[in-house]
Amino acid sequence: MKLTLPRRLLIGAALGCVVVGVLLIIGLRAVRPLVRAAALEHQMGGIDHAACVAAPERWGWRSGEVSLFAYSRAGRSSNPEAPPLEPSLRDRALQARHVAVEQSTERLVSVVPHAPDGPCALIRATSRNPDVAVQPRFLGALGGAIGIGMVLSVLGTFWLIVLPLRRRIETLAEAAQHVGEESYSSATHRQPDALGNIAEVLGRSHDRIVEARETLTRRNQALEKHLAGIAHDLRTPLSSMHLALEALAEESDGDARSEARRALADAVYLSSMVENLHQATRLRQEVDVTSGQVELADLTRRIERRFDIVGRHAEIEVAANTPEHEVWVSCTPAFAERAISNLVQNAIEHNGDRDQPGHVAITLDLIDAGRRFALVVADDGPGLPDEELASLNDESFLGDGARPRGPGMGMLITSEVARRAGWSLSYEAMEPSGLRVRLEGAVADAPIAAG
């Protein structure tokens, strides 16, 4: 059974009472002779002289080792039960007219002058020797017992109250740090006190946060599924538009040719944005981009042929240089194609709007004794300012600063694919103008089917 804080306080109080009770019993047993002597002295001071004179043969009493009897000045008592009166004590009491005491190791005899004459002239009292020497020993033992009791009380308070209270506070603090997370564990010891109420509030807050997060996750998944469906549905009409505008740009001349080229560039941009949107929804679902393999040399040549048509209408030459043999890497083909296509398209888009023709070069090489590949996309466009060039590698696809639309999304997707595939992505300014983007990673063994 778990002890609540009130129960622990009650147990501590009970232990304190037990310690105090034991100390009182020891003290009473030690001072009992002193108490008896004090009581006898009090009784001697309150003797009823008239009662003693009226019936001296019956006056007096004995209780164990304590007795009280009356005697005449001659030392004789009318009570037959009275013991003999010591002559030396009688003489000293009569001469000094004050109490005479005779003490031995076992008892204490006192004779007090009570009246000038008669059967009650002297009062003899006998009691057990209080042994005054026991007082220092008792006081020392009492002090030691009090010290031990205080130490036991402090230890009991720490063990029963402070230590459990500290453990509960530490548990609450740890639980508060993980509210809303999967590592959150319900704060234990939810007792009906202030800390128990805090634990209940933390538990309810955690449940609300988890429920809200699950609701947002479901809504986000539904939205991403909807966007993926839209992107899939737009592919076919955009492809048809692309082919139609390409044919129109080839057959037209003059202003019609310029408008057809501009429309073709917009169609390519829309197709790329739709494809990026589709791949972005997949990346946000934490898919494994290394679940497949792709041959980079063939993929690079296909990307060159596709963008050569787009570049020719924009007066930009797109050329690729690839090795004769195959270059296999671990990456899903769709993600690898999208990452490289974004680099080429970005180079084409930022190389236009000038008087002279532009150039975009795609180079694939093997480095590090054939264990790694290096794919470089270079253009002779205006390039990027130094501050923008330095911040390209700092952007995050899943961060708050990620822009979910436009050309920036394509570069963010390329960066995210490279990160998940274990590749490095770097940007370098070219002289006198232009930008060089380098994608580097490990080469994989060729699949058995390809071999």
Secondary structure, DSSP 8 states (H G I E B T S, - for coil): ----HHHHHHHHHHHHHHHHHHHHHHHHHHHHHHHHHHHHHHHHHT--HHHHHH-TTT--EEETTEEEEEE-TTS--SSTT-----HHHHHHHHHHTS-EEEE-SSEEEEEEE--SSSTTSEEEEEEE---TTHHHHHHHHHHHHHHHHHHHHHHHHIIIIIHHHHHHHHHHHHHHHTTTSTT----S---SSHHHHHHHHHHHHHHHHHHHHHHHHHHHHHHHHHHHHHHHHHHHHHHHHHHHHHHHHHH--THHHHHHHHHHHHHHHHHHHHHHHHHHHHHHTT--TTSSEEEHHHHHHHHHHHHHHHHHHTTEEEEEE--SS--EEES-HHHHHHHHHHHHHHHHHTT-SSSS-EEEEEEEEEETTTTEEEEEEEE-S----HHHHHHGGG--SSSTT---SHHHHHHHHHHHHHHHHT-EEEEEE-SSS-EEEEEEEE-----TTT-
